[in-house]
Amino acid sequence: SMSLASLIAEEVETRTVRALLITPMNITGLFISKAIVGVGLAFTQAFILMAVTGGLSNQPLLVMLVLLLGSLLVTGLAFLIASFAKDTMSVISWSVLLLLILTVPAITTLFPGTTSEWMQLIPSYYLVDAVSQIINFNAGFADIANNLLVLLVVSGAALVLGATILRRKLVCL
């Protein structure tokens, strides 16, 4: 997500995006292509990690669905970061802060019993919880349906909000 947000911020900063929009491509096409690349990169990295560590041994299709929704989440968050970042350095600053926050639920899986109710406010909680339930407790779709729904809603909201703010930012260029 940091790479995607950095790329978008750099294109806005150097006005390369202006050159892209002079071509037959419109803003919607630009955002869709960036989203596809972002989701593809995030999903590929997560998939390789899960494959190497044996995380695909239980219900691989369900794990891949969770990873896809997680990829949508980080792509949406990248759009949000790029929408209010001024330059590449601010992208890095915001991304590191966001990374620290999103990592908290993952750390709690390493130390069972440290999970608190407030962690459910962090969107990555639902990703980590779903993967943990599938891998450790052989959970099925019905068991993690709420996690998937939250991930879908938050991811969609982040993508739409980030794209909307970016659209306004690009129109002002």
Accessible surface in RSA format (square Angstrom, percent):
REM  Atomic radii and reference values for relative SASA: ProtOr
REM  Chains: A
REM  Algorithm: Lee & Richards
REM  Probe-radius: 1.40
REM  Slices: 20
REM RES _ NUM      All-atoms   Total-Side   Main-Chain    Non-polar    All polar
REM                ABS   REL    ABS   REL    ABS   REL    ABS   REL    ABS   REL
RES SER A   1    58.89  49.8  22.33  29.8  36.56  84.2   3.60   7.7  55.29  77.5
RES MET A   2    67.60  35.0  65.80  43.5   1.80   4.3  45.11  38.4  22.49  29.8
RES SER A   3    83.97  71.0  71.86  95.9  12.11  27.9  38.85  82.7  45.13  63.2
RES LEU A   4    11.25   6.3   7.04   5.0   4.20  10.6  10.30   7.2   0.95   2.6
RES ALA A   5     0.00   0.0   0.00   0.0   0.00   0.0   0.00   0.0   0.00   0.0
RES SER A   6    22.34  18.9  22.34  29.8   0.00   0.0  10.53  22.4  11.81  16.5
RES LEU A   7    80.07  44.6  76.34  54.6   3.73   9.4  79.52  55.8   0.54   1.5
RES ILE A   8     9.29   5.3   9.22   6.9   0.07   0.2   9.22   6.6   0.07   0.2
RES ALA A   9     2.29   2.1   0.30   0.5   1.99   4.5   1.19   1.7   1.10   2.9
RES GLU A  10    86.81  49.8  86.81  65.7   0.00   0.0  12.95  25.1  73.85  60.3
RES GLU A  11    23.40  13.4  23.12  17.5   0.28   0.7   7.42  14.3  15.98  13.0
RES VAL A  12    13.68   9.0  11.50  10.4   2.18   5.3  11.50  10.0   2.18   5.9
RES GLU A  13    95.18  54.6  66.47  50.3  28.72  68.4  32.10  62.1  63.08  51.5
RES THR A  14    84.46  60.1  55.22  56.0  29.24  69.7  60.78  81.6  23.68  35.8
RES ARG A  15   136.01  57.1 129.36  65.9   6.64  15.8  45.99  62.9  90.02  54.6
RES THR A  16    62.95  44.8  57.80  58.6   5.15  12.3  46.08  61.9  16.87  25.5
RES VAL A  17     3.65   2.4   3.65   3.3   0.00   0.0   3.65   3.2   0.00   0.0
RES ARG A  18   109.90  46.1 109.52  55.8   0.38   0.9  24.72  33.8  85.18  51.6
RES ALA A  19    57.94  53.3  50.34  77.7   7.60  17.3  52.00  73.2   5.94  15.7
RES LEU A  20    53.90  30.0  53.36  38.2   0.54   1.4  53.87  37.8   0.03   0.1
RES LEU A  21    38.68  21.5  18.69  13.4  19.98  50.2  19.02  13.4  19.66  52.9
RES ILE A  22   143.00  81.4 114.83  85.5  28.17  67.9 120.66  86.9  22.33  60.6
RES THR A  23    65.77  46.8  54.04  54.8  11.73  28.0  57.03  76.6   8.74  13.2
RES PRO A  24   145.05 105.7 105.32  96.0  39.73 144.4 119.17  98.4  25.88 160.9
RES MET A  25    71.77  37.2  57.14  37.8  14.63  34.8  66.61  56.6   5.16   6.8
RES ASN A  26    93.00  64.1  86.43  83.5   6.57  15.8  35.88  86.4  57.11  55.2
RES ILE A  27    28.13  16.0  25.99  19.4   2.14   5.2  25.99  18.7   2.14   5.8
RES THR A  28    62.68  44.6  61.61  62.5   1.07   2.6  46.17  62.0  16.51  25.0
RES GLY A  29    27.46  33.9   0.00   N/A  27.46  33.9  22.47  61.7   4.99  11.2
RES LEU A  30     7.43   4.1   7.43   5.3   0.00   0.0   7.43   5.2   0.00   0.0
RES PHE A  31    14.25   7.1  13.62   8.4   0.63   1.6  13.84   8.4   0.41   1.2
RES ILE A  32    97.69  55.6  95.33  71.0   2.36   5.7  97.63  70.3   0.06   0.2
RES SER A  33    46.89  39.6  43.18  57.6   3.71   8.6  41.26  87.9   5.63   7.9
RES LYS A  34    24.24  11.8  23.67  14.5   0.57   1.4  10.99   9.9  13.25  14.1
RES ALA A  35    20.32  18.7  20.13  31.1   0.19   0.4  20.32  28.6   0.00   0.0
RES ILE A  36   116.26  66.2 110.02  82.0   6.24  15.0 113.69  81.9   2.57   7.0
RES VAL A  37    82.06  54.0  76.11  68.9   5.96  14.4  81.79  71.1   0.27   0.7
RES GLY A  38     6.68   8.2   0.00   N/A   6.68   8.2   4.10  11.3   2.58   5.8
RES VAL A  39    20.22  13.3  20.22  18.3   0.00   0.0  20.22  17.6   0.00   0.0
RES GLY A  40    32.59  40.2   0.00   N/A  32.59  40.2  32.26  88.5   0.32   0.7
RES LEU A  41    97.02  54.0  95.60  68.4   1.42   3.6  96.04  67.5   0.98   2.6
RES ALA A  42    20.78  19.1  11.50  17.8   9.28  21.1  16.61  23.4   4.18  11.1
RES PHE A  43    49.48  24.8  49.48  30.6   0.00   0.0  49.48  30.0   0.00   0.0
RES THR A  44    69.27  49.3  67.38  68.3   1.89   4.5  46.52  62.5  22.75  34.4
RES GLN A  45   121.06  67.7 112.15  82.0   8.91  21.2  42.17  89.8  78.90  59.8
RES ALA A  46    28.52  26.2  22.88  35.3   5.63  12.8  28.08  39.5   0.43   1.1
RES PHE A  47    69.69  34.9  69.69  43.2   0.00   0.0  69.69  42.2   0.00   0.0
RES ILE A  48    96.53  54.9  95.42  71.1   1.10   2.7  96.53  69.5   0.00   0.0
RES LEU A  49   112.53  62.7 109.34  78.2   3.19   8.0 112.24  78.8   0.28   0.8
RES MET A  50    20.34  10.5  20.34  13.5   0.00   0.0   1.43   1.2  18.92  25.1
RES ALA A  51    50.62  46.5  27.96  43.2  22.66  51.5  30.71  43.2  19.91  52.7
RES VAL A  52   119.44  78.6  87.66  79.4  31.78  76.6  94.40  82.0  25.04  67.9
RES THR A  53    93.20  66.3  55.19  56.0  38.01  90.6  58.07  78.0  35.14  53.1
RES GLY A  54    39.45  48.7   0.00   N/A  39.45  48.7  32.11  88.1   7.34  16.4
RES GLY A  55     5.25   6.5   0.00   N/A   5.25   6.5   5.16  14.2   0.09   0.2
RES LEU A  56    31.43  17.5  23.62  16.9   7.81  19.6  24.32  17.1   7.11  19.1
RES SER A  57    91.97  77.7  54.01  72.1  37.96  87.4  49.89 106.2  42.08  58.9
RES ASN A  58    49.64  34.2  46.26  44.7   3.37   8.1   3.37   8.1  46.27  44.7
RES GLN A  59    63.96  35.8  50.20  36.7  13.76  32.8  32.27  68.7  31.69  24.0
RES PRO A  60    60.45  44.1  60.45  55.1   0.00   0.0  60.45  49.9   0.00   0.0
RES LEU A  61   138.27  77.0 131.85  94.3   6.42  16.1 132.18  92.8   6.08  16.4
RES LEU A  62    17.71   9.9  13.23   9.5   4.48  11.3  15.91  11.2   1.81   4.9
RES VAL A  63     0.00   0.0   0.00   0.0   0.00   0.0   0.00   0.0   0.00   0.0
RES MET A  64    51.62  26.7  50.35  33.3   1.27   3.0  39.56  33.6  12.07  16.0
RES LEU A  65    64.91  36.2  60.50  43.3   4.41  11.1  64.27  45.1   0.64   1.7
RES VAL A  66     0.00   0.0   0.00   0.0   0.00   0.0   0.00   0.0   0.00   0.0
RES LEU A  67    13.86   7.7  11.97   8.6   1.88   4.7  12.68   8.9   1.17   3.2
RES LEU A  68    74.44  41.5  74.44  53.3   0.00   0.0  74.44  52.3   0.00   0.0
RES LEU A  69    13.57   7.6  13.57   9.7   0.00   0.0  13.57   9.5   0.00   0.0
RES GLY A  70     5.28   6.5   0.00   N/A   5.28   6.5   4.54  12.5   0.74   1.7
RES SER A  71     3.40   2.9   1.21   1.6   2.19   5.0   1.14   2.4   2.26   3.2
RES LEU A  72    43.60  24.3  43.60  31.2   0.00   0.0  43.60  30.6   0.00   0.0
RES LEU A  73     2.02   1.1   2.02   1.4   0.00   0.0   2.02   1.4   0.00   0.0
RES VAL A  74    40.75  26.8  40.66  36.8   0.10   0.2  40.75  35.4   0.00   0.0
RES THR A  75     1.47   1.0   0.72   0.7   0.75   1.8   0.75   1.0   0.72   1.1
RES GLY A  76     0.00   0.0   0.00   N/A   0.00   0.0   0.00   0.0   0.00   0.0
RES LEU A  77    18.78  10.5  18.47  13.2   0.32   0.8  18.47  13.0   0.32   0.9
RES ALA A  78     0.00   0.0   0.00   0.0   0.00   0.0   0.00   0.0   0.00   0.0
RES PHE A  79     2.54   1.3   2.54   1.6   0.00   0.0   2.54   1.5   0.00   0.0
RES LEU A  80    35.97  20.0  35.97  25.7   0.00   0.0  35.97  25.3   0.00   0.0
RES ILE A  81     6.15   3.5   6.15   4.6   0.00   0.0   6.15   4.4   0.00   0.0
RES ALA A  82     0.06   0.1   0.00   0.0   0.06   0.1   0.00   0.0   0.06   0.2
RES SER A  83     5.47   4.6   0.00   0.0   5.47  12.6   0.00   0.0   5.47   7.7
RES PHE A  84    96.82  48.4  79.32  49.1  17.50  45.5  85.21  51.7  11.61  33.2
RES ALA A  85     1.22   1.1   0.00   0.0   1.22   2.8   0.37   0.5   0.85   2.2
RES LYS A  86   173.94  84.9 153.46  94.2  20.49  48.8 103.23  92.9  70.71  75.3
RES ASP A  87    50.70  35.5  50.70  50.5   0.00   0.0   8.10  19.1  42.60  42.5
RES THR A  88    43.03  30.6  42.61  43.2   0.42   1.0  36.31  48.8   6.72  10.2
RES MET A  89   130.36  67.5 129.67  85.8   0.69   1.6 108.46  92.2  21.90  29.0
RES SER A  90    24.31  20.5  20.13  26.9   4.18   9.6  23.71  50.5   0.59   0.8
RES VAL A  91     0.00   0.0   0.00   0.0   0.00   0.0   0.00   0.0   0.00   0.0
RES ILE A  92    66.89  38.1  66.89  49.8   0.00   0.0  66.89  48.2   0.00   0.0
RES SER A  93    69.38  58.6  55.03  73.4  14.35  33.0  37.04  78.9  32.33  45.3
RES TRP A  94   113.02  45.4 111.07  53.8   1.95   4.6  96.55  51.5  16.47  26.7
RES SER A  95     5.84   4.9   2.72   3.6   3.12   7.2   3.43   7.3   2.41   3.4
RES VAL A  96    66.52  43.8  66.52  60.2   0.00   0.0  66.52  57.8   0.00   0.0
RES LEU A  97    87.67  48.8  85.84  61.4   1.82   4.6  87.29  61.3   0.38   1.0
RES LEU A  98    40.18  22.4  39.24  28.1   0.94   2.4  40.04  28.1   0.15   0.4
RES LEU A  99   102.20  56.9  99.84  71.4   2.36   5.9 101.80  71.5   0.40   1.1
RES LEU A 100   113.53  63.2 108.81  77.8   4.72  11.9 109.10  76.6   4.43  11.9
RES ILE A 101    77.20  43.9  75.18  56.0   2.02   4.9  77.20  55.6   0.00   0.0
RES LEU A 102    26.50  14.8  21.91  15.7   4.59  11.5  22.26  15.6   4.24  11.4
RES THR A 103    48.77  34.7  45.06  45.7   3.70   8.8  40.08  53.8   8.69  13.1
RES VAL A 104    46.29  30.5  45.62  41.3   0.67   1.6  46.12  40.1   0.17   0.5
RES PRO A 105     1.24   0.9   0.44   0.4   0.81   2.9   0.44   0.4   0.81   5.0
RES ALA A 106    39.17  36.0  36.41  56.2   2.76   6.3  36.82  51.9   2.35   6.2
RES ILE A 107    82.88  47.2  82.63  61.6   0.25   0.6  82.88  59.7   0.00   0.0
RES THR A 108    11.55   8.2   9.67   9.8   1.88   4.5   6.63   8.9   4.92   7.4
RES THR A 109    64.67  46.0  40.17  40.7  24.50  58.4  34.65  46.5  30.03  45.4
RES LEU A 110   131.23  73.1 107.13  76.6  24.10  60.6 110.55  77.6  20.68  55.7
RES PHE A 111   121.83  61.0 118.83  73.6   3.01   7.8 121.83  73.9   0.00   0.0
RES PRO A 112   117.53  85.7  90.45  82.4  27.08  98.5  95.80  79.1  21.72 135.0
RES GLY A 113    80.24  98.9   0.00   N/A  80.24  98.9  41.04 112.6  39.20  87.8
RES THR A 114    73.23  52.1  57.08  57.9  16.15  38.5  63.26  85.0   9.98  15.1
RES THR A 115    67.93  48.3  43.21  43.8  24.71  58.9  29.07  39.0  38.86  58.7
RES SER A 116    46.07  38.9  37.11  49.5   8.96  20.7  18.51  39.4  27.56  38.6
RES GLU A 117   141.55  81.3 131.06  99.1  10.50  25.0  65.61 126.9  75.94  62.0
RES TRP A 118   136.26  54.7 128.78  62.3   7.48  17.6 120.41  64.2  15.85  25.7
RES MET A 119    10.29   5.3  10.29   6.8   0.00   0.0  10.29   8.7   0.00   0.0
RES GLN A 120    71.98  40.3  65.20  47.7   6.78  16.1   7.99  17.0  63.99  48.5
RES LEU A 121   153.75  85.6 126.23  90.3  27.52  69.2 129.89  91.2  23.87  64.2
RES ILE A 122    13.56   7.7  12.42   9.3   1.14   2.7  13.56   9.8   0.00   0.0
RES PRO A 123    31.23  22.8  28.98  26.4   2.26   8.2  31.18  25.7   0.06   0.4
RES SER A 124     8.00   6.8   8.00  10.7   0.00   0.0   8.00  17.0   0.00   0.0
RES TYR A 125    33.88  15.8  33.74  19.2   0.14   0.4  13.01   9.8  20.86  25.7
RES TYR A 126    36.94  17.2  36.94  21.0   0.00   0.0  17.79  13.4  19.15  23.6
RES LEU A 127    38.74  21.6  38.74  27.7   0.00   0.0  38.74  27.2   0.00   0.0
RES VAL A 128    27.21  17.9  23.26  21.1   3.95   9.5  26.42  23.0   0.79   2.1
RES ASP A 129    35.40  24.8  32.58  32.4   2.82   6.7   3.96   9.3  31.44  31.4
RES ALA A 130     0.00   0.0   0.00   0.0   0.00   0.0   0.00   0.0   0.00   0.0
RES VAL A 131    24.36  16.0  24.36  22.1   0.00   0.0  24.36  21.2   0.00   0.0
RES SER A 132    24.27  20.5  19.96  26.6   4.31   9.9  11.28  24.0  12.99  18.2
RES GLN A 133    46.20  25.8  46.20  33.8   0.00   0.0  14.98  31.9  31.22  23.7
RES ILE A 134     0.00   0.0   0.00   0.0   0.00   0.0   0.00   0.0   0.00   0.0
RES ILE A 135    53.82  30.6  44.18  32.9   9.64  23.2  44.18  31.8   9.64  26.2
RES ASN A 136    98.70  68.1  66.65  64.4  32.06  77.2  16.46  39.6  82.24  79.5
RES PHE A 137   151.87  76.0 125.32  77.6  26.55  69.1 132.57  80.4  19.30  55.2
RES ASN A 138    98.21  67.7  82.51  79.7  15.70  37.8  22.21  53.5  76.00  73.5
RES ALA A 139     6.69   6.1   3.87   6.0   2.82   6.4   6.69   9.4   0.00   0.0
RES GLY A 140    21.76  26.8   0.00   N/A  21.76  26.8  20.25  55.6   1.52   3.4
RES PHE A 141   121.40  60.7 115.25  71.4   6.16  16.0 115.25  69.9   6.16  17.6
RES ALA A 142    91.49  84.1  65.52 101.1  25.97  59.1  69.24  97.5  22.25  58.9
RES ASP A 143    93.78  65.7  66.09  65.8  27.69  65.5  15.80  37.2  77.98  77.8
RES ILE A 144     0.55   0.3   0.00   0.0   0.55   1.3   0.55   0.4   0.00   0.0
RES ALA A 145    36.64  33.7  32.09  49.5   4.55  10.3  32.68  46.0   3.95  10.5
RES ASN A 146   117.58  81.1 115.25 111.4   2.33   5.6  27.65  66.5  89.94  86.9
RES ASN A 147    12.48   8.6  12.30  11.9   0.17   0.4   0.49   1.2  11.98  11.6
RES LEU A 148    11.50   6.4  10.68   7.6   0.81   2.0  11.04   7.8   0.46   1.2
RES LEU A 149   106.67  59.4 103.46  74.0   3.22   8.1 106.28  74.6   0.40   1.1
RES VAL A 150    47.07  31.0  44.43  40.2   2.64   6.4  47.07  40.9   0.00   0.0
RES LEU A 151     0.43   0.2   0.26   0.2   0.17   0.4   0.43   0.3   0.00   0.0
RES LEU A 152    94.34  52.5  92.61  66.3   1.73   4.4  92.61  65.0   1.73   4.7
RES VAL A 153    91.09  59.9  82.91  75.1   8.18  19.7  89.27  77.6   1.82   4.9
RES VAL A 154    45.28  29.8  43.37  39.3   1.91   4.6  44.80  38.9   0.48   1.3
RES SER A 155     0.50   0.4   0.50   0.7   0.00   0.0   0.50   1.1   0.00   0.0
RES GLY A 156    28.50  35.1   0.00   N/A  28.50  35.1  27.96  76.7   0.54   1.2
RES ALA A 157    60.00  55.2  47.23  72.9  12.76  29.0  56.34  79.3   3.66   9.7
RES ALA A 158     6.44   5.9   3.00   4.6   3.44   7.8   6.10   8.6   0.34   0.9
RES LEU A 159    33.42  18.6  32.02  22.9   1.40   3.5  32.58  22.9   0.84   2.3
RES VAL A 160   101.56  66.8  98.04  88.8   3.52   8.5 101.35  88.1   0.21   0.6
RES LEU A 161    95.51  53.2  93.82  67.1   1.69   4.3  95.40  67.0   0.11   0.3
RES GLY A 162     0.00   0.0   0.00   N/A   0.00   0.0   0.00   0.0   0.00   0.0
RES ALA A 163    21.90  20.1  21.74  33.5   0.17   0.4  21.90  30.8   0.00   0.0
RES THR A 164    52.58  37.4  50.18  50.9   2.40   5.7  36.64  49.2  15.94  24.1
RES ILE A 165    62.86  35.8  62.01  46.2   0.85   2.1  62.22  44.8   0.64   1.7
RES LEU A 166     0.31   0.2   0.31   0.2   0.00   0.0   0.31   0.2   0.00   0.0
RES ARG A 167    96.31  40.4  96.31  49.1   0.00   0.0  34.59  47.3  61.72  37.4
RES ARG A 168   166.95  70.1 163.91  83.6   3.05   7.3  57.59  78.7 109.36  66.3
RES LYS A 169    55.96  27.3  47.25  29.0   8.70  20.7  50.93  45.8   5.03   5.4
RES LEU A 170     3.97   2.2   2.38   1.7   1.59   4.0   2.38   1.7   1.59   4.3
RES VAL A 171   103.69  68.2  80.13  72.5  23.57  56.8  86.83  75.4  16.87  45.7
RES CYS A 172   112.82  85.3  75.03  83.7  37.79  88.8  33.96  86.0  78.86  85.0
RES LEU A 173    51.06  28.4  21.59  15.4  29.47  74.1  40.04  28.1  11.02  29.7
END  Absolute sums over single chains surface
CHAIN  1 A     9449.5       8114.2       1335.3       6945.8       2503.8
END  Absolute sums over all chains
TOTAL          9449.5       8114.2       1335.3       6945.8       2503.8
